[in-house]
């Protein structure tokens, strides 16, 4: 890229413009086309910047984008931990600053690449993918707003997720942005060649999508699933004095004609042993239905002298619990303490193993709430024989339809990555049926108590993404593959520049 640069004020304005376009490509506006130009102003602002200034511009972009994507975060923290809005605001600020670290790294890397004459669409895409992968899959993940999620409503494009995963799909969008920025900044033959090559790769991605959309991944017998969205007000759901009333509410939404009934995460707030009368009522209703019920509820197990509480989905059949999934990946600070904080009187402990649940229609992979953000968990379940994925979630503390939409986008990418249909059921919104092509086939309105009945057929398809992620994780292979491509493209571009 050219070494000419914008002054500080204009560069900052360009970075904020990028953040605005980035946010607009996600819910609630959901304009996926904007994602293909959202990074262009930021890349123009990074032109000729020192690594320090570029990091500051990247951080500014990251903070603005994070605030725009999650304006509900402060209120969610306040409600979840029962603290003041001020405390919730400071906690949200900490999250935004943490996100900014990765976007700052992206800005600094682009600056270094530019100064060495190696800023091509391929290398910029690699830088974006590396920083995004660390942000959403690191030790303290911030999984909201990966670039690929902006394309969840474009099935023709996201089919490549079964090859390169969510981060790889986002890298291709970043490459498109870099190609446009190169044309704006350079306007020479090299920039035009890079743009043409990038367009060619994007065209191949769309062609691949068309081919995959024409394939049928269904395998086996269809079943009727009933996804029950309670949409109870949060204060009522948390009131133990109304447990019996809340149980009646879910039962009244109906189970007739279903082979599989799914209630959201923590639809029941009580452990079975602590409410024997209500549990007996639930067991009798389950036995009378003749269906498998997957119910979100906490469980308690004694280990030595310690009572361990787990977030679980219990499988009921014939009036008794026959299997369960216990959440293995707990949310830092929310479900598990980090460095001793926060101190909770009844903390959850993670489940001991990840395996499909043995339902009568076949093995089913269950991911509770935030586990759906982790491609590796979905890949492991698919490899273990899961024919479909069930994603029970409790979203009422978000108090935002846009937050539910983000989680549906994550479910879309999980469906494509492992080619499994997804049944997502939420306490308040985002209850949906997604086929193995990542197409949302049916969905309930946000905030309305209702039951969604769908016919779904499982899948046994294997994918490259699923195999790779299951064996070695997301980051190593992605970085290696993108690094090789980016390095090769940069060497070619550098050689051509020296000969021009």
N, C-alpha and C positions, 0 to 999 in steps of 0.2 A: 504494500500500500504506500501511497505517497506519504512523505514526512511532513507535509504542511498540516497545520492543525488549527482547530477552532480556538478562540479565546475561552477563558474559563466559564464565563456566563453562558455563552452559546453552547459549549460542550455540555454543561450541566442541564440546560434546557433540552438538548437532544436526548440525553440519557433518560430524563423524565418522560419525554415523548415516547421513547421506546417502552418504558414501563407502562404507560397508559395503553398503548397498542397491545402489549402483552396481556394485560389484565382483560382487555376487551375481547380477546380471543377465547377466554374461558367463561364459564357461567358467572353471572346470570346473562351477560350479553351473548356469549357463545357465538362469536364470529370467527370460525376457524381460518378463513382466508387471511385475516389480519396477522396470524402467527407467521405467515410467510414473509412479512415485511416488518414485523415488530422489532427485530434486532438491528435493522438497517441504520436507524438514527444513532443507536449506541455504537455501532461499528464505525460510523462516520466520526463520532465524537472521540473515539479512541485513536483516530488517525494521528500519527506522529507524537502521541503522548508518551511521556516517560512512564516506566512501570508504576511508579508511585501515584502519579495522577490518574493513570488508567485504572489502578485498583480503587481509587476513590470514586471514579465515575461508575465502575462496576458495582461498588458497594451502594452508591446512591440509587442506581437502577434496582438492585436487589431489594433494598428496603422499601422503595416505592411499590415495587411489584408485589412483595409479600403483604404489605398493608392492603393493597387493592384486592388481592386474592382472598385474604382472610380478615375482612373488617370485623367479623364476628368473634375473633379470637379472644379479645380481652373479656367480653361478656361470658364466653364459654368457660374460660379459666375461673372467672368469678363464681359462676354457677356450680361448676364441678367441684371446686374446693371449698365453696361456701365462704369466700373472702370478699372484701370490698372491691368495687370497681377500680379503685386506685391500685390496689395490689394486682388485680387482674391486668391492668394496663401495663404495669412494670414487667410482669411476667411475659406479656405479649411482646413488649419491646425487646426483652432478652431473646425471644425466638427470632424476631426480625433481624436483630444484630447477628445472630448465629447464621441465619440464611445469607446475610450480606457477605460473610467471609468467603463463601464459595463463588459468588458473583464477582467479588473483588479479585479472587484468584484468576477467574476467567479474563477479566480486564487486563491484569498484569501479564498473563501468558500471551494474549493477543498483541500487547505492546512489544513484548520481546520478539515474537514472531515477525512483526512488522519491521523492527529495526534490523533483523537479520535477513530480510527479503524473503521470508518464508510464510507470509500471511496469505494463504490460499484458502479457497472454500473447504478443502479437505482438512487442513491443519486447524482451521477455526472450528470446524465441526468436531474434530477430535478434542479440542480444548473444552468446548461446550459439554460434550458427552462425559469427559473425565470429571469435570466439576459437578455436573448434574448427578452422576452416579454416586459420587462421594456425599453429596447433599442428601439424596433420598435413600441411600443404602448404608450410610455410615453408622457409627456407634450411637449417635443421637440424631436419628433420621428426621428430616423435614420433608415429608413426601407430597406436599401440596404443590401443584402446578408444574409437574414435568411437561416439557414442551409437547410431547406426544399426546398428552391428555387433551390438548386443545383440538386434536384431530379425531376424537372419539366418535364424532358424528359424521365422519367421512370414511365409511367402511372400505371403499375402494383403495384408500391409501394405507390404512393401518394394518392390512393383511401381512405386511412384511414383519410385523412383530413376532411371528412364529419363526423367523430367521434371526433377527437381530435384537428383539426385545424392545421394551418401551424406550430405553435410552438410545438405542440405535435408530428408532423411528424419529425421535427428537433430534438426533444428530443430522439426519437428512434434511429436516426443516431448517436447522441452523445453517447447513451448507447452502441451501437456497437463499437464505438471508445474506450470507457472506458473498455469494456470487453477485447479488444485486448491489451490495455495498461496493464491491470491486468495480462494477460498471460505473457507479456514481463517482468513485474516487479516481479511477485511472483512465477509463475511456480509451484504452489502447488494445492492441491485438492480443496481448497476454490475458487481459481481463476478459476479453470476449471469448477466448479459447476456454478459459476456466469456467465461464458461465455456460458455454455450450456443453462442456463435459458434465457439469452439474445437472443441467436440464436433462441430459441423456440418462443419467442415473435416476433422476426423479421419474422420468417417463417409464423406465424399467420397473420402478416400484409400483406405479399405477398399473402397468401391464400385468405384473405378478399378482396384484390385487384382483384384477379382473379374472385371472385364471383361477385363483383360490376361491373366489366367490361362486364360481361355477361348479365347485366340488361339493359333494354331500358327505359330511362327516358322521351322520347319524348311524348308529349301530345298535341293534337290539330292539326290544319292545318299548313302546311309548308308555309313559305313566302320566297320571293326572296329579299335579301338585297344587296345593292350596297355600298361598303365601298370605299370612295374616298380619296386617298392619294395624296395631292397636291405636296409635295416635292419641295416647293418654296424655293429659297435661303433666308436666314434669313433677309438680308438687304432689299431685295425686298418685303418680306412679311410685314415688318415694315414701309415701305415707303407709307405714306398716299396718295401721288400723284399717286400711282399705284394701288389704291384700285379697280378701274374699270377693269384694266387689270387682276388683281388677281381674281376677280369675274369671268371674262370670262374664265380664266384658269380652274377654278373648273367646270364651266358649260360645257366646251368643253370635259372634261373627261367623260361626259355622265351619263345619268340616265335611259336609255331605258330599259323597261322590269322589272323594280324594283317595289316592293311594299313598300320598305323602303330604303331611301337614307340617308347615314350618312356622314357628313363632320367633320373634326377634331375640337378639341377645338380651339377657336379663329381663325377659318378659315376666318371669317370676322373680321376685326379690328375696324369696325365702328358700332356705334349704329344706328338702323334703322331710327330713327328720324333725324339723321344728314346727311343722304345720301338718300333723298327720291327718286331721280331718279334711283339710283342703286338698292334700295330696291324694287321699282316697277318692275324693270327688273327681279329680283330674284323671286318676287311673281308671275309674269306672267309665268315664266318658271316652277315654282312649280305647278301652276294650270293646265298648259298644260300637265304635266306629269301624273296627276291623282294619284300620290304617296304621302306618308308621307315623309317629309324631316326633318331630325334632324341636325341643323346647329349650330356650335359653334360660339357665338358672345357675346360681352359685352352688358349689358342692364343698363339703368339708370332709377331710380325711385325717385320721390320727396317725402321726408318725412319731414313734417313741412317745415323748411327753408333750408333743406339740400338735396343735390342731391346725392343719393347713387348709386354707380357703382358696378355691380355684374358680375361675370364670369358665363356665362349661356350657355345652349344648348336649342335652340328654336325649337319647333315642328311646322312646316308649313304644312298646308293642305288647298287645294283650294285657295291658294294665300294669306293666312293670318295666323298669329300666333294663334294657338289654345291651346297650352300648353307649358310648359317650365320646365327645371330643372336648379336651381341656386345653384352653388357650396356651400355646407354647411361647408366643412372642408378646410380651406385655409392654404397654406404652410407658416409656421413661417418664418419671414424675407422676404420671396419671395413675398407672396401675402398679408400678414398682418404684421404690425409692432409689435415688441416686446419691451416693455419698451420705446416706442417712437421712435424706430429705426428699419428700415430706414424711414426717412420722405419722403413720396411720394405725388406728387401733385394730383393724382387721384387714391387713394387706393381702392382696392376691399373691399366690406363688405360681410359677409357670407349670404347665403340664409336662409330664415326663417324656412323652413320645408323640410323634406326628404320624398318623396313619388314617386311612379311610375308615368311615363308619359303615358297618355291614348292614345295609338296609335290604329289604326283600327285592326291590327292583335291581339291586346290584350295589357295588361299592360306591360310596359317595364321599367326596372330599369336603370337609367343613373348615372354613376360615372365619374366625370371629372378628368382626369389626376391622381394626387396624391391620390384622394379619393379611387382609386382602390387598394391602399395599406392597406385599413382599412376593415378587415373582418366584423366588426360590421355594417357598412353601407350596405354592400351587403346582410347581413342577414336580416336587417330591410326591405330592398326593397323586398326580396323574401317573407318575411312574409306578406307584404302588398299586395301581389298578382302579383308581377313582374314575367313574364314567361321567360324572358331572360334578360341578362345584356348587356348594350351598354356602351363602355368605350372610349369616344373621348379624345384625348390627343394631346398636342403640345410638341414635343420632339426636336425641331430644336436647342434649346439652349444647349442641351447635346453634339451635334456634335459627337456622338459615336454610332455605331451600337450595341456595347456591352451593353450600357445603355438601348437601346430599348429592347434588349433580356432579360434584368433583368425585365423590366416591363411586357413583355409577360409571364415570369415565374410567376409573381405575379397574372396575369390574369388567368393562369392555376389553381393556388391554389384557387382563388375565385370561379372558375367554379365548382371545386370539392366540396368545403365547402358547397355550397348551391344547388348543382346539377342544375345549370342553364347554358345553352349555352351562350357564350360570343362573342360579336362582338367588337373587338378593332380596332379603326381607329386612325391613327397618322398622323401628318403633314409630317413626314419625313421617318418613318420606324417603324416596329413593328405592322403594320396593319395585323390583323389575325382573323380567325374564329376558335374558340375553342369550342368543344362540351362539354356536361355536364359530361363527364368522364375526362375532362382535356386534351384531345388530340387535338393538333393543326392540324386542317383539311385542312387549306389553309392559305397562307401567301404571302404578297407582298415583293419583294426585297427592301432592304433599299436604300433610296435616289432616288428612281425612281417614277416619277409621273404616277399613274395608278389607275385603278378601279378594286376592287375585288368583283365579284358577287358570292354569295353563297345562297344555300337553307338551311333554318334553321327552326326547329320546337321547340317551347317553351317547358317548363317543369313545372309541379306543385309539384314535389317531395319535401318532407320535410326531413330535416336531423337533427341529434342530435346536431351537431356543430352549425347549424343555430339557433336552438331553444335556446340553452344555451347562445350563444354570444348575441343574441338579448335581452335576459332578464337580464343578469347580467354582460356582458362584458367578455373579454378574460381572464384576469389575475386571478380573484378570484377562479373560478372553476378549472382552469388548475393547479394553485399552490396547491390547496387542494388535487386534485386527484393524482397528481404526488408526492406530499408530503407524502400522506398516503402510496402509493406504495413504495416510496423510504425509508420511515421510517420503514415500515414493513420488507422490504428486508434487511435493515441494522441491525435491531434487530436480525433477524434470523442469518445473517452472523456473528454478534458479538457473539451470543450464541454458534454457532458452533465452532468459534475460541477458545472460552474459554474451550470447551470440548475436543479440539484436543491436 
